[in-house]
């Protein structure tokens, strides 16, 4: 076999740079670097951050921030919103839904639960829009919501895990209770300048 191969091609089994086909050799060459011409590169759009303190719906956002979170599926929660907003929930929520459409919205909605993020920043900006009459209504609402006894505890300890089966649930949502409790912390710790 060796003699036959040598007879057919004296360079069989031997490779040098000149014997490699061009299409294989090009795979080992360093690629030519190309750049996009400067005049074709667009500058990034300048992003302006929404100033919620001067937004047209800032007064509605004050109420949302005071509540922190609520569940629109609970009628008791929407009643608290109405009391605090001084208007029907259906009217007030249309403004909050518009705020929700903003890409930088501090308000989120998931499964009927509304939440406000960046609350501390909003408190600092929207704090001057909270007036004494609003605080009085908030105080009444907070007392009513937070003093509610959990009916789950009227069941024996063995049955408490199934409180929902026994229709023993709070009148106000956990979301609202948590949001109001956080608001009380903000009211106690953030000072006005």
Secondary structure by P-SEA (a helix, b strand, c coil): caaaaaaacccccccccccccaaaaaaacccbbbbcccccccccccccccccccccaaaaaaaaaaacbbbcccaaaaaaaaaaacccaaaaaaaaaaaaacccccccccccbbbbcaaaaaaaaacccccaaaaaaaaaaaaaaaaccccccccccccccccccccccccccaaaaaaaaaaaaaaaccccc
